[in-house]
Amino acid sequence: MHSVHPSASTLPTDIGGVIVVHSMFRREVGVAGDLVRRVEPGDTRRSGLVARHLDLIDRCLHHHHVIEDDLVWPLVLARASNDVAPTVELMESQHDVVATLLDRIEPRRARWAETADASGRDELAALYERLAVALVDHLDDEETRALPIAAECLSQSEWDSLGDAGRRGTPRSERTLVFGMMQYDGDPRVVATMLGSAPKPVRVLLPWLARRAFRRHSLAVHGTATP
């Protein structure tokens, strides 16, 4: 057991929400390369649709990592024993790899959205395939090595504040869809817990609205309601 700063909560911290978020990224980034490759050259309507979808995923992923870099790893370093430093350094270096790929992807995705050219498509698809490999490696390491330590070091209220930061970083017009993306194959009990502090109308209506929003979005983007 890693030693923990006395100010950290002595109660178990429920970090299930981040696993739900990770499942969304695994799914959507995992199919991104194939999604791009299936766009016919010259079909700018389709390339624009796919590019807008991937822009949303990429922004969510980048913001998720920024939150961890700003709000999680500094507390872990401050509160846990010194032997966690290599784990935190690994998380940060993997974030850098993902960020570098996202930086390369962004201008190519924007250009391909307008042109739908075959060479741009194939280059973009290859970058997304590299991103998927790097991301899965990172998420596997984070879930097995870093999150158990973070759960020791952060109180429940501190951990819950990460979700608040995630919502603030998502435009209001996209929040229902993003929740639907997370809800789709997330643990229903964890998803319900994520809404635990919301007013009752939100707890009742949002899952239904989010499910409908994701179904419509998925049919348009993936061609199926069950990607």
Secondary structure as the mmCIF struct_conf table of DSSP 4:
data_model
#
loop_
_struct_conf.conf_type_id
_struct_conf.id
_struct_conf.beg_label_comp_id
_struct_conf.beg_label_asym_id
_struct_conf.beg_label_seq_id
_struct_conf.end_label_comp_id
_struct_conf.end_label_asym_id
_struct_conf.end_label_seq_id
STRN STRN1 VAL A 4 VAL A 4
TURN_TY1_P TURN_TY1_P1 PRO A 6 SER A 7
BEND BEND1 ALA A 8 ALA A 8
BEND BEND2 THR A 10 LEU A 11
HELX_LH_PP_P HELX_LH_PP_P1 PRO A 12 THR A 13
HELX_RH_AL_P HELX_RH_AL_P1 GLY A 16 GLY A 30
TURN_TY1_P TURN_TY1_P2 VAL A 31 VAL A 31
HELX_RH_AL_P HELX_RH_AL_P2 ALA A 32 ARG A 37
TURN_TY1_P TURN_TY1_P3 ARG A 38 ARG A 38
BEND BEND3 VAL A 39 VAL A 39
HELX_LH_PP_P HELX_LH_PP_P2 GLU A 40 GLU A 40
TURN_TY1_P TURN_TY1_P4 PRO A 41 GLY A 42
HELX_RH_AL_P HELX_RH_AL_P3 THR A 44 ILE A 67
HELX_RH_PI_P HELX_RH_PI_P1 GLU A 68 VAL A 72
HELX_RH_AL_P HELX_RH_AL_P4 TRP A 73 ARG A 79
STRN STRN2 ALA A 80 ALA A 80
HELX_RH_3T_P HELX_RH_3T_P1 ASN A 82 VAL A 84
HELX_RH_AL_P HELX_RH_AL_P5 ALA A 85 THR A 115
HELX_RH_AL_P HELX_RH_AL_P6 ALA A 118 ASP A 141
HELX_RH_PI_P HELX_RH_PI_P2 GLU A 142 ALA A 146
HELX_RH_AL_P HELX_RH_AL_P7 LEU A 147 CYS A 153
BEND BEND4 LEU A 154 LEU A 154
HELX_RH_AL_P HELX_RH_AL_P8 GLN A 156 ARG A 168
TURN_TY1_P TURN_TY1_P5 GLY A 169 GLY A 169
BEND BEND5 THR A 170 THR A 170
HELX_RH_AL_P HELX_RH_AL_P9 ARG A 172 TYR A 184
TURN_TY1_P TURN_TY1_P6 ASP A 185 ASP A 185
BEND BEND6 GLY A 186 GLY A 186
HELX_RH_AL_P HELX_RH_AL_P10 PRO A 188 MET A 194
TURN_TY1_P TURN_TY1_P7 LEU A 195 SER A 197
BEND BEND7 ALA A 198 ALA A 198
HELX_RH_AL_P HELX_RH_AL_P11 LYS A 200 HIS A 222
BEND BEND8 GLY A 223 ALA A 225
#
